[in-house]
């Protein structure tokens, strides 16, 4: 025998958007070439959950509304220099990346605000520095 003690229907609405711009400039002087770039991004993701819980035979028992909102910003400037000297293609670069990300939520049960879910409340800021040096050597006469 199977018994149903409740039925819960949940509808989710999710909205995502991201905007960004990538700018770059390259300039050469003789065998030396330099490139400066800037990548900037911002975005968000908002989710709304609407749930209704019914007890058999279809009596509305609970209404719940939850939201989860995520937002981020990212800035990433880079610099690269390159030169071709004889059979060597030399390049070196520097980069920096900063990202700020935050998430929050709300919860209503039968119209009464509930405590936010602390495991889903956070803010993260991250900074990453990078550098590279590269030498590509061509063997043979190239022809």
C-alpha positions in Angstrom: 0.0 0.0 0.0 1.3 3.5 -0.9 0.3 6.6 0.9 1.0 10.2 0.0 1.5 12.6 3.0 2.1 15.7 1.0 2.6 17.2 -2.5 4.9 20.1 -3.1 5.1 22.2 -6.3 8.0 24.5 -6.8 8.4 27.0 -9.7 11.8 28.6 -10.3 12.6 31.7 -12.2 16.3 32.4 -12.9 17.7 35.5 -14.5 21.3 35.7 -15.6 23.2 38.6 -17.2 26.8 39.4 -17.9 28.4 42.5 -19.4 32.0 43.0 -20.3 34.4 44.9 -22.3 37.8 44.0 -23.6 40.1 46.8 -24.7 43.6 46.3 -26.1 46.4 48.2 -27.9 49.5 47.0 -29.6 52.5 49.1 -30.5 55.7 48.1 -32.2 59.2 49.7 -32.2 61.6 47.9 -34.4 61.7 44.2 -33.4 59.9 44.9 -30.1 56.1 44.7 -29.8 54.1 45.6 -26.7 50.4 44.8 -26.0 48.3 46.3 -23.2 44.9 44.9 -22.6 42.1 45.5 -20.1 39.2 43.0 -19.5 36.3 44.2 -17.3 33.2 42.1 -16.5 30.2 42.4 -14.3 27.3 40.0 -13.9 24.5 38.6 -11.7 22.3 35.6 -11.3 19.0 35.9 -9.4 16.8 33.0 -8.6 13.3 33.1 -7.2 11.6 29.9 -5.9 7.9 29.8 -5.3 6.7 26.6 -3.5 3.3 25.4 -2.4 2.8 22.4 -0.2 -0.5 20.6 -0.1 -1.8 17.9 2.2 -4.1 15.4 0.8 -6.8 15.8 -0.5 -5.3 19.1 -1.9 -5.5 21.4 1.1 -2.9 24.2 0.9 -0.6 23.8 3.9 2.4 26.0 3.3 3.6 28.7 0.9 7.3 29.5 0.6 9.2 32.1 -1.3 13.0 32.0 -1.5 15.5 34.1 -3.4 19.2 33.6 -4.1 21.1 36.5 -5.6 24.7 36.3 -6.9 26.7 39.2 -8.2 30.3 39.5 -9.4 32.8 42.1 -10.8 36.1 41.2 -12.4 39.0 43.4 -13.6 42.0 41.9 -15.5 44.7 44.1 -17.0 47.6 42.5 -18.8 50.9 43.6 -20.4 52.9 41.5 -23.0 56.1 42.4 -24.8 57.6 40.3 -27.6 60.7 40.4 -29.8 62.0 38.2 -32.6 65.8 38.0 -32.4 67.5 35.6 -34.9 65.9 32.2 -34.3 64.3 33.2 -31.0 60.8 34.5 -30.4 61.0 36.0 -27.0 58.0 37.1 -25.0 57.2 38.2 -21.4 54.1 39.3 -19.7 52.5 40.5 -16.5 48.9 40.1 -15.4 46.6 41.0 -12.5 43.1 39.8 -11.8 40.7 41.1 -9.2 37.3 39.5 -8.6 34.7 40.4 -6.1 31.8 37.9 -5.7 28.9 38.0 -3.2 25.8 35.9 -2.6 22.7 36.5 -0.4 19.3 35.0 0.1 15.9 35.5 1.6 13.2 33.1 2.8 9.5 33.6 3.5 7.2 30.9 4.9 3.5 31.8 4.8 4.5 35.4 4.6 6.8 35.3 7.7 10.5 36.1 7.1 12.8 33.3 8.1 16.5 33.6 9.0 18.8 33.6 5.9 20.7 30.4 5.1 24.1 31.3 6.5 25.8 28.7 4.3 24.7 30.8 1.3 25.7 34.2 2.6 29.2 35.1 1.6 31.5 37.6 -0.1 34.8 36.6 -1.7 37.5 38.9 -3.0 40.4 37.4 -4.9 43.5 39.0 -6.3 45.9 37.0 -8.6 49.2 38.2 -9.9 50.9 36.4 -12.8 54.1 36.7 -14.9 55.6 34.7 -17.7 58.7 34.5 -19.8 58.9 32.4 -23.0 61.5 31.6 -25.6 60.5 29.8 -28.7 63.5 28.6 -30.7 63.2 27.7 -34.5 65.5 24.8 -35.5 66.6 24.3 -39.1 66.6 26.9 -41.9 62.9 27.4 -41.8 62.4 26.6 -45.4 
